[in-house]
């Protein structure tokens, strides 16, 4: 197990980014940062730029090494690894934490915020409440960046609700699992690196994900259709262990926060560009791109209304506050 291996490492510098002494002087702080996604994914590209900027802003005093594609820690373990101090920081998709607290899946409710403008408004309406929840676990939210709008990849055209029934559908969070259930599909948990194998072996027949993920995993090798339903824009967030953060000097902390703010701004712009570029790549490689039919749109909108009501009920007062903030700001 990767986590067990990491836990056994003798260097606490891996976890909390403690400074070490060399030749009588204090050495640079070395941080390891796991991310679940491959090097071609725009999120990873953005995070590597973030790490470079931190290094530049701190004159090398804080050196962040990015470990992509789940190579250091698997996606399901990243949040708790940061909380426990096994690594000082990491990236994960926010909605993965929905089982801990429903507020984390606010960005994965179908049609609540299905374009970039609404997604940003929703993020501003929810950021403080989400940051407070993370702070209760000694975690600091640095920034969040959305994926392109989620659509439906399949091995055949989806024209009516009946076309989704009984399909084995890849799910990556509770929202995609619930969507599959409400459409009559069968949700199946599959991580991004395993998507091609899951399709080639028949484990899954459809998936709800972004055009970016489809392009990164070369979806044309294992399926043929993409329905650009634009269901929601889920976000990845970058978090840091509060103890590791507090061990940095004030100037380094400020430089880290400034680089994080810039990474968020840059990441949202990259996501917008990625949507159009990924759709073009899919089309160039033979993927047939379609919009939902009127019948399918009606079903998906009904599911969105149902899931919004379910989410507000689960999320309680914090969820009601987020939804109120969002609706007032629109």
Buried (B, 14 or more C-beta within 10 A) or exposed (E): EBBEEBEEEEEEBBBBBBBEEEEEEEBBBBBBBBBBBBEEBBBBBBBBBBBEBBBEBBEEBBBBEBBBBBBBBBBBBBBEBBBBBBBBBBBBBBBBBBEEBBBBBBBBBBBBBBEBEBBBBBBEBBBEBBBEBBEEBBBBBBBBBBBBBBBBBBBEEBEEBEBBEEBBBBBBBBBBBBBBBBBBBBBBBBBBBBBBEBBEEEBBBBBBBBBBBBBBBEBBEBBBBBBBBBBBBBBBBBBBBBBBBEBBEEEBBEBBBEBBEBBBEBBBEBBEEBBEBBBEBBBEEEBBBBEBBEEBEEBBEBBBBBBBEBBBEBBEEBBEBBBEBBEEEE
